Amino acid sequence: MPSTPRYVTALVSALRFRDAQPELMRALDDSEWNQLLVFGDHMHLTIPLAQAHGDYCPAWVRSKVDQKIADNTQRFQMIKQSYAEIDGALKSAGANYVVLKGFTKSPDCAPEPRHRVQGDIDLFCDPESIERAARALATIGYEPIYRFDDMPWDHLPPLRRKTSWQWWGNVYDPEMPLSVELHHCLWDYAAVRCGPQDLSRFWERRVVRQLEEITFPALDPVDSLGYLALNLLRDLLRLSILTSQVYELAWFLHQNSDNSEFWRCWSAEHDEELKRVESVSFLLAKTWFHCDLPGAVAEQIERLPVGARRWFELAATSPSPMGWMRPTKDAVWLHSTLISSAAEGRRVVLNRLFPRRPHPVNVVVAEKTLEGSLSKSKVSWSERAHQYLVYLVARVSYHLGLLLPTLWHGVRWWWSCKMTGADRPLGRRIAGQADEATVPARQSSSTI
């Protein structure tokens, strides 16, 4: 996109699996390299970039990356030690779980775990174990960082030990405390209103894996890919903030594009609706990093509504790596194409454009610091009222500032779909009219 800084274009273009353009990095000056390093750290792509194209990086940049790798190597050792302690506590409490994301992505999505950033350990627990797991972690010092009210997340409030550590801008800091997130669902259908309604087979197919000296319960490889795609889609639809997950997914797709046995299992074990929503994330990985796709995935992408595919092609709506710096609600239009019910589609669009309540974080108690600031009982009524008022004004301003650009981008997207013969999902959702072009998509959705 024309508004994308040169250093962002250079980073993403260099990491493409096809038609890579690492030579764009040679045009960057020192100021842009500093910006690239900051951006790359936030996107968790600095080390992969240097590993792939170190010859195009200035010597001082390679030196900084070497230090990041050294820090992250120490951090990974801390992660393994912390996991061993967590695993012991959960086993003693009889809490059943599987590890999600993090080091489970090695070696399939991230060949070297010391080259990827990990800030927390994500665990999925069955309903009978999650409270037991939370109590077990409390006995070894893990306490909630924040408190949430009516939070539509798929996990409990993150847990972390209290320390005197302070943030100094180093995402690879070996001493940065590790958080634990206890997930109670793998996909929040009630909040998203599309995708699979039941993923119990993921739990039934769980396996035991080993990475170096640690052994851990994990999802089956096919389901692990499915969860990665679902987690990425969730972030895209709710937050429009994307990180190295896209690159890691592209890495897997590219390296396994010819793995016919894997994709045969994928086609057999995942139902049509699950494969449909997974293919949205696969399309994002292809769009950003030009990875090869297996035939089964390419076929699923072709089955997506034309409006969904056009959303990625149109510059006004296509997700940008700058999403974490430039908030947007454009994902609402993509979301509308994935919902089979017109009424549900209208509700999702209106709730996203005109949220009825502030951000789900409990702003009255807004415990912002990692060590936990004032508790509810220590904050006076007037202080809490002032905090709420300031926050409310900020949130209203935020949503109003995004409303007009989102509507304008939606109109351009809708018109583009109309001109290309799409099923005009926006018009259908608002007017409540069905369109023959979407009948196959609705039929596949109803198979759950």
N, C-alpha and C positions, 0 to 999 in steps of 0.2 A: 504494500500500500504506500502511496506517496508520502503520507504523514509519518511512516515508520522511520525511526532514526537509522542512519547508516550502520551503526554498530550492531543493531538488532538484525537487520537484513544480512549483514556479514556473518553473524553467528549462526542463524538458522540455515542460510544458504550453504555454509561450510559443512553442516551436519547432515545434509541430504545424502540419502543412500544412492540415488541416481542423479546425475547432472549436478554434482556438488560444485560449488564455486568458492573454494578456500582462498583464491587469489583476491577476493574482495577485501580480505583482512589487511592486505598490504597497503590499501589506501587510507587506513585509519591512522590518525595522529595519536599522540600520547594521551590527550584528553579523552578521545573517543575510546581508547583502550581501557582507560580507567573506568569509563561508563560501562563498557562491555563486561568488565570483571564484576562490577556491582550487579549488573543485570543478570549475568551468567550465574552468579552465586544465588540470587533469588530464584532463578529458574532451575538451579541445580544442574547446570550444563557447562560450567567452566572447565571442570576436569575432563569430561568427555571431549570437549572441543580441543583442549591441549593434547590429549592422548591421540586424537585422530589427525590433527594437523599442527603439531608442535613446530614444524619447520616454518610455518607462516607467522608464528608468534615472535615478537621481539624477545631478546634475551631476558630483559627484566620481567617480562610477563611469565616466561617459562620458570624463572626463579620463584616468582610468587606462587605459581601453580604447584611447584615442587613442595613449597611450604604447606600449602593446603592439603596436599596428599599426605605429607608427614603428620599433620594434625589429625586428618581423618583416619589415618591408620591407627593412631592412639585411640581415637574415639570408637572405632570399630571394636577394638579390644575391650573397651569399657562396656560397649553394648553387649558383647558376648558374655561378659562377667555378670552384668545386670540381668540378662535373660536367664542365666543359670540360676540365679537367686530367685527370680520371679517364678520360674518353672518349679523349683523346689517348694515354694510356698503354696502354689496352686495344687500341686500333687498331694501335699500334706492335707490340704483342705478338701480333697476329692472333687475339685472343680475341673470339668472337662472343657477343652478349648482347642482352637487351631490358631496358628500365627498367620496374620494377614500382612501383605505388602512387606516393606522393609527388606531385611536380608533374605526373605523368601524369594525375591526376584532374581537372586543370583543362583546359577549362572545363566538362566534362560533369557532374562531381560536386561541384566547388568552383569557382564562377565566377571568383574572384580568388585566385590562388596566394599572395598576400601576406596573406591572411586565414586561412590554415590553417597549423597547426603541422607542421613536418617536422624530425625529428631525425636521419634517416639517408637514405641512397640505397640502394634495393633493386635488385639486378641479378640476373636469371636467366641462367645460362650453360648452353650445351649441354655434355654430358659431356666432350667433347674440349677444351673451353676453360676449364673452371673452375680447374684448377690453374695454367694459364697466366695466367689473370686474377689469381689470388692473388699469383703471383710478380711480375706487372707492378705491382700496387698496392704491393707491398713495396718496390719500387725508388723509389717516390715517398713513402715514409714511413708507409704504412698497416700497422699491426701488430695482431695479435689482442688484444682487450681481456681476454677470459677464455679458459680452456681447458676443453673439455668432454670427458667420457668417456661413450661409448655414448649420445649425446644424440639423442633422436628428433625433432630439429628438421628443418626443411626447408632450412636454410642453414648455411654454415660459421660458425665463431665470428666475431662482428662485428669489423671492422677500424677502427682509428682512429689518427690521428697523436698522438704524445705532446706534450702542451702543459702549461703551468703553470695552465691554466684551472681554476677551482673553481666548484662549484655554489652559487648563491645564491638559488635558488627561482624563477628567471625562465625559464619554458619558451620564451620568445621571445628569449632572450639572443643578440644577433648574434655574440658571440664563442664561443658554445658549440660545441665541436668536432663535426664531422659524422662519423658512422659510415658504413661501407659494409658491406652484407650481401650475400654471394654465395650465391644460392639454387641448389640442385642439383635441386629438384623443385618443382612447382607445387601438388601435393596428395599428402600422405603416406598413401597407401592402406594401407600395411603397418601403420601406427600406428593409423589411425582405423577401418579395416575396413568402410568404407562409402564410397559415392561413386564417382567415376570411377577406373578403374585405369590409364587411358592418356590423357594430355592432349597427345600429340605434335602433334595438329593445331593446338594453340595456337601452337606454335613455327613450324609450316609457314605459318600465316596471318599472321605478324608483319608489321608495317608500319613506315614511317618517319613520324614526326610532328614538328611544330614548335610550340614555345611561345616567343613573343617571339623572342629572337635565338638560341635553342638548338634544334638538331635532334637527335633521338634515336630509336633503334629502340624500338618498343613493341608491345604486343599489339594485335590487331585490336579495334575498339571492342566488338564482341559478346563476345569473349573477355576483354577487360578487365573488363567487368561480371561475367563468370563468375568471374574470379579474385578480384574484390572480394568476391563472395558466398562463395566457398570460404574465403578468408582469414578472413572474419568468422565463419563457421561453425567453423573450426578453433579460433579463440580462444574461442568460446562453449563448445565441447565440452571443451577442455583446460584453459582458464584461468578461464573465467567473468569475464573482464575485457574490457569493451567500451568503445570510445572513440567519437570522431566518425565512425568508419567507418559506424555505423548511420545517423547523420544524413545522411552523404554518399550512402549507398545510397538512403535515402528521398528525398533531393533528386532523384537521377537518375530514380527510378521515377515520382515525381510530375510532373517536367518532361517525361517521355517517355511518359506513359501513353497518349497518342493517336498515338504514332509507329508506325503500323502496319507500315511497311517495316522498321524496326529489329526489331520483335518477330517479323516473318515470318522474318528472317534468324536470329534467336535460336532459333526453333522448329526451323528446318531444320539449323542447324550444331551445335547441342548435342543429344546423345542423351538418352534418357528418364531415365537414372540421374543424369546431370549436372544436368538441369533439376529433378529431384526434390530433390536436396540444395541446389541454389541456392534453391529456393522456401522452404526453412527460414529462410534469411537474409532473404528478401523478406518473410516473415511477421513476423519480428522488427521490420523497419523499419516495417511497417504498424502493428504493435502499439504501438510507442513514439511514432511521429510522425504517425500518421493520414494517410499519404500515399495518393494515388490509385494504383490498380494497373491495368495493362493487362489485358485479358481473358485473354490467354495465361498470365499469371502467376497470376491468380486461379484459373484452371482447375487449374494445377499444385498450388496450395496445397490445393485441395479434394481432390486425390488423395493427399495425405499421410495416413499412418495417423491414425486418430482420436486415438490416444494422443499423437502429436506435437502435434496442434492443441490438445488439451486441456492439454498441458504449458504452453503459452503463456497459456491462459485462467485457470489456477488460480493464485491468489495465492501459494500455498506454494512453487511451483516456477518461476513466470514470472521471467525474468531481470530484475534491477533495475539501474538506472544506478549503484547503490551497490556493484556487484559488486567494484570494486577496493578498497573499504573494508571490505566484509563478505564474506570468502571463503565459498564454498559449493561443494558437489559435486553440487548438484541436476541439473546438466546430464547426469549419467550416465543419468538416466531418459529424457531426450530421446534421448540417444545410443542407448539400447537399442532404440528404435522404428525407427531408421534402418538397423539391421543385419539382413540377411535370414537369416543363419545363427543358429540357436538357440545352438549351441556357442560361436560367436564372441561373441554377445551376452552370455552368461554370463561369458565370460572378461573382456570389457571391464568389466562391472559389478564383478566381484570384484577385478580389478586396480586399479580406481579407488577402491573402498572400502577395500581392504586392500593397499596398494602393497608389493611385496616388497623394494624397495630404496629408499634415500633419493632425494631430488630428484636428477635427472640431472647437476646441476652437480657438478664434482669438488670436494667439500668439503674434501678433504685439502689441496689446493693453493689453494682459494678466494681467488683474486686479486681482491679486491673493489674496489679503487680504480681509477679510470679511467687513472691513470698506471702501474698495475701495481705491486703491492706486492712482498712477498718472493717470490722464485721458489722452486721446489721444492727446489733444491739448497741454499738458504740457511735452510730451516726444519728444525729438529731433529726427530728422531723423536718425542720427547715432546711437542713443541709441536703437531705434526701430529695425534698421538693425542688430545690435549686438544681441539683444534679439532673433530675428528671426533666425539668424545663429546658435546660441547656441542651441536653441530649435530644429532646423532642424537636426543638428548633433545628438542630443540625440534621436530624433525619428527614424532616419535612423538606428542608432546603435541598438535601441530597436527592430525594426522589423527584422533586419538581425539576431539578436541573437535568435529570435523565429522561424526563417524560417526553419532551418535544423531539429530541434526537431519536429516541426509540420509535416514536410514532412515524417520523419521517422515514427512517430506515425501513420500517415495516411496510409503508406504502410503496417504497421503491422495490422492496422484495416482492410484494404482492403483484405489482405491475409487471415485474420481470417474469414471475411465474406465469402470469396470464399471457404474456407475449410469447413464451416458449411452450404454450399449450399445457401448462401444469394444471393440477387439480384445484388450484386456487384455494388452499387450505384456510387462509385468513378469512376470505369471504364466506367460506362454508361455516367456520366457527362462529363468526359474528352474526351471520344471517340464519344459522341453524339449518342450512340446506345440505343435503347429501349430494355427492357427485360420483358419477359412475366410475371415474378414474381411480377412486380409492377403494372400490369394492374388494379387490384382492388383499389389500393391506388390512381391511377390517376382518376379513375371513381368517387371515393368519393370526390376528390378535385374539380372536375368539377361541382359539384352540387351547388356551390355558385351562 
